[in-house]
Amino acid sequence: WMQEKLFPNLMRYDAAHPGDLYQVDGTRLQIAYKGVNGRPAFLRMVVLLDTCSRKILGVDFGEKETINLYENVIRKAIANTGFLPAEILTDNFSEFNNMNTGFAELMNNLQLKGTIWRKHSPGNAKDKGHVESFFKKFQQQYCKMLDGYVGEGIRSKNPDAHPSKESLRKSLSGKNLRTKEELINQVIKLIK
């Protein structure tokens, strides 16, 4: 009765088995690194999360959030698990409408083999809540431990989300910035 009457109306559900539902999304890492000419820059991180195990199965980084990052994390997840997911849930990322042939080919192949490809419902933040929750906890609890963390972002309503101006100035100082490779290695360790 619950499956037929109640569950079809749920906005978000927990997957019963690994591989039932993967959620993929990207965010800006709130840790500066040494960019061009030693100036502070920020990386974008795209992750693929299995909603049953809450495990990150794929992660990739870039200066911009691109369709290639999404393609890389999906391929990594399939290689890491050895099986195809039942469903992949993404956001309404604008580049999905202008897909390169590699990503379109990957998406078509997955759909032909039975994987459901779905974009989250507009106005329904809970639909992709597992991966969004991961980003929030990861930034607040783990990235905060790294030197150079600049807070949760300007849109955060958390009162402790913004560092002091002195701390921010120190974090963005050229001598305190790490290289891109060092930052990626540290973030991967935090994810593990």
C-alpha positions as CSV (number, residue, x, y, z in Angstrom):
1,W,0.0,0.0,0.0
2,M,2.8,2.4,0.9
3,Q,4.6,1.8,-2.4
4,E,1.5,2.5,-4.4
5,K,-0.2,5.2,-2.4
6,L,2.4,7.1,-0.5
7,F,5.9,6.6,-2.1
8,P,5.0,7.9,-5.6
9,N,4.3,11.3,-4.0
10,L,7.6,11.6,-2.1
11,M,9.8,14.4,-3.3
12,R,13.0,12.4,-2.4
13,Y,13.5,8.8,-1.5
14,D,16.3,6.7,-0.1
15,A,17.6,4.1,-2.5
16,A,17.2,0.5,-1.3
17,H,20.3,-0.9,-3.0
18,P,23.7,0.4,-4.2
19,G,23.4,1.6,-7.8
20,D,19.7,2.4,-7.6
21,L,20.2,6.2,-7.7
22,Y,23.3,8.2,-8.4
23,Q,23.2,12.0,-7.9
24,V,25.7,14.2,-9.7
25,D,26.3,17.9,-9.1
26,G,29.0,20.5,-8.9
27,T,30.0,23.3,-6.6
28,R,32.7,25.8,-6.0
29,L,35.4,24.9,-3.5
30,Q,35.7,27.7,-1.0
31,I,39.4,27.3,-0.8
32,A,41.6,29.6,-2.9
33,Y,44.7,28.3,-4.8
34,K,47.5,30.0,-6.6
35,G,46.1,30.8,-10.1
36,V,47.5,32.7,-13.0
37,N,50.2,35.2,-12.0
38,G,50.0,34.0,-8.4
39,R,46.5,35.5,-8.0
40,P,43.8,33.7,-5.9
41,A,41.5,31.4,-7.9
42,F,38.9,28.9,-7.0
43,L,38.2,25.4,-8.3
44,R,34.9,23.8,-9.3
45,M,34.3,20.3,-8.0
46,V,31.9,17.8,-9.5
47,V,31.0,14.7,-7.5
48,L,28.8,11.6,-8.1
49,L,27.2,10.2,-5.0
50,D,25.5,6.8,-4.5
51,T,22.4,7.7,-2.5
52,C,22.2,4.2,-0.8
53,S,25.7,4.1,0.6
54,R,26.3,7.9,0.6
55,K,29.7,7.1,-1.0
56,I,31.4,9.4,-3.5
57,L,32.1,7.2,-6.5
58,G,33.6,9.8,-8.7
59,V,35.1,13.3,-8.3
60,D,36.7,15.7,-10.8
61,F,38.0,19.3,-10.6
62,G,38.3,22.2,-13.1
63,E,38.5,26.0,-13.3
64,K,35.0,26.0,-14.7
65,E,32.1,23.6,-14.3
66,T,32.0,21.9,-17.7
67,I,30.2,19.0,-19.3
68,N,33.6,17.1,-19.4
69,L,33.7,17.1,-15.6
70,Y,30.3,15.4,-15.4
71,E,31.3,12.9,-18.1
72,N,34.5,12.1,-16.2
73,V,32.8,11.5,-12.8
74,I,30.2,9.2,-14.4
75,R,32.8,7.2,-16.2
76,K,34.9,6.9,-13.0
77,A,31.8,5.7,-11.0
78,I,31.1,3.0,-13.5
79,A,34.7,1.9,-13.6
80,N,34.9,1.9,-9.7
81,T,31.7,-0.1,-9.2
82,G,31.8,-2.3,-12.3
83,F,28.1,-1.9,-12.9
84,L,25.6,0.6,-14.4
85,P,23.3,2.5,-12.2
86,A,19.5,2.2,-12.4
87,E,19.1,6.0,-12.4
88,I,21.3,9.1,-12.6
89,L,19.9,12.4,-11.3
90,T,21.5,15.7,-12.4
91,D,20.7,19.3,-12.0
92,N,19.5,21.6,-14.8
93,F,23.1,22.5,-15.7
94,S,22.8,24.7,-18.9
95,E,25.6,22.8,-20.7
96,F,23.4,19.6,-20.8
97,N,21.5,21.4,-23.6
98,N,24.6,22.0,-25.6
99,M,26.3,18.6,-25.1
100,N,29.5,17.6,-26.8
101,T,29.4,14.3,-28.7
102,G,31.3,12.4,-26.0
103,F,28.8,13.1,-23.3
104,A,25.8,12.7,-25.6
105,E,27.2,9.3,-26.6
106,L,27.7,8.3,-23.0
107,M,24.2,9.4,-22.0
108,N,22.6,7.6,-25.0
109,N,24.6,4.4,-24.3
110,L,23.5,4.4,-20.7
111,Q,19.9,4.9,-21.6
112,L,20.1,2.1,-24.2
113,K,21.4,-0.2,-21.5
114,G,18.5,0.7,-19.1
115,T,19.8,3.6,-17.0
116,I,17.2,6.3,-16.4
117,W,18.7,9.8,-16.9
118,R,16.7,12.5,-15.1
119,K,17.1,16.2,-14.4
120,H,15.8,17.3,-11.0
121,S,12.4,19.0,-10.8
122,P,12.7,22.8,-10.9
123,G,11.7,24.3,-7.6
124,N,12.2,21.1,-5.8
125,A,15.5,21.4,-3.9
126,K,14.9,18.2,-2.0
127,D,15.0,16.1,-5.2
128,K,18.8,16.3,-5.3
129,G,19.1,16.7,-1.5
130,H,21.6,13.9,-0.9
131,V,24.4,15.5,-3.0
132,E,23.5,19.0,-1.8
133,S,23.7,17.8,1.8
134,F,27.1,16.3,1.1
135,F,28.4,19.6,-0.3
136,K,27.1,21.5,2.7
137,K,28.6,19.1,5.3
138,F,31.9,18.8,3.3
139,Q,32.5,22.5,3.1
140,Q,31.4,23.2,6.7
141,Q,33.1,20.4,8.5
142,Y,36.1,19.3,6.4
143,C,37.2,22.1,4.1
144,K,37.0,24.4,7.1
145,M,40.0,22.5,8.5
146,L,42.2,23.6,5.6
147,D,44.1,26.8,5.6
148,G,42.7,29.2,3.1
149,Y,39.0,28.3,3.6
150,V,37.1,31.5,2.8
151,G,33.7,30.6,4.3
152,E,30.5,29.1,2.9
153,G,29.8,31.8,0.3
154,I,27.9,35.0,0.2
155,R,24.5,33.5,0.0
156,S,24.8,31.5,3.2
157,K,22.5,32.3,6.0
158,N,24.6,30.5,8.6
159,P,25.9,33.2,11.0
160,D,29.3,31.5,11.2
161,A,29.7,31.2,7.4
162,H,31.8,34.2,6.8
163,P,35.4,34.7,8.1
164,S,36.7,37.9,9.5
165,K,38.2,40.4,7.0
166,E,41.6,39.9,8.5
167,S,41.3,36.1,8.1
168,L,40.1,36.4,4.6
169,R,42.9,38.8,3.6
170,K,45.4,36.3,5.1
171,S,43.8,33.4,3.2
172,L,44.0,35.1,-0.1
173,S,47.5,36.3,0.3
174,G,49.8,35.0,-2.4
175,K,52.4,33.6,-0.1
176,N,49.7,31.5,1.7
177,L,48.1,30.0,-1.4
178,R,48.8,26.4,-2.4
179,T,49.2,25.1,-5.9
180,K,46.2,23.7,-7.8
181,E,47.7,20.1,-7.5
182,E,48.3,20.5,-3.8
183,L,44.7,21.6,-3.3
184,I,43.2,18.8,-5.3
185,N,45.3,16.2,-3.4
186,Q,44.2,17.6,-0.1
187,V,40.5,17.7,-1.1
188,I,40.7,14.1,-2.3
189,K,42.1,13.0,1.0
190,L,39.3,14.8,2.8
191,I,36.7,13.1,0.7
192,K,38.2,9.7,1.5
